[in-house]
């Protein structure tokens, strides 16, 4: 097995966790646990993630959570329990969800 095959398997594993299992919705999903699961140093994993997604791990998780949130926001109905709503998208609180939403929107649509 060569190094490229090994890295390709890591990339496939990361992709499976993020996009198929949607681990980013788990508030406890972090770089350290992913690093341990893959048997890779945190610094190496951060570099690998950046090389694939062109974002830091934190930025990628924030983007995925905000996209999931944006796609699930009811258009006509108010949100009854804001804290529960935020937690289903991997945020610890409604305030954290709001903060991450605004960060992501400012990156997507910077002011001119």
CORKAQUI-V397785 format. One record per residue. PSI is psi in degrees with one decimal (* if undefined). Layout:
<<PSI> <PSI>>
This chain:
<<129.8> <171.7> <-38.9> <-44.0> <-41.1> <-44.7> <-38.8> <-39.1> <-38.9> <-45.4> <-43.8> <-38.5> <-45.8> <-46.3> <-42.5> <-46.0> <-40.6> <-46.2> <-22.3> <-47.5> <-13.4> <47.3> <-20.8> <-16.2> <-10.3> <117.7> <-21.9> <-4.3> <118.2> <174.0> <-38.4> <-43.2> <-38.4> <-40.5> <-45.4> <-41.3> <-37.1> <-12.4> <39.9> <146.0> <147.6> <-43.2> <-41.3> <-42.3> <-43.1> <-42.8> <-41.3> <-45.2> <-42.5> <-37.7> <-28.2> <-52.0> <-7.7> <33.7> <154.6> <165.4> <-46.9> <-44.1> <-39.6> <-45.7> <-43.0> <-45.9> <-45.5> <-39.8> <-43.0> <-39.6> <-42.8> <-42.2> <-49.2> <-40.2> <-15.8> <-6.8> <124.6> <133.5> <-35.6> <-13.6> <139.6> <155.2> <120.4> <-51.8> <99.7> <-38.7> <-45.5> <-41.0> <-45.8> <-40.5> <-28.1> <-9.8> <15.2> <8.1> <148.5> <-28.5> <168.1> <-37.7> <-42.5> <-40.1> <-47.3> <-45.3> <-47.2> <-35.4> <-47.1> <-37.2> <-48.0> <-41.5> <-37.8> <-31.8> <-37.6> <-36.6> <73.5> <151.3> <143.0> <*>>
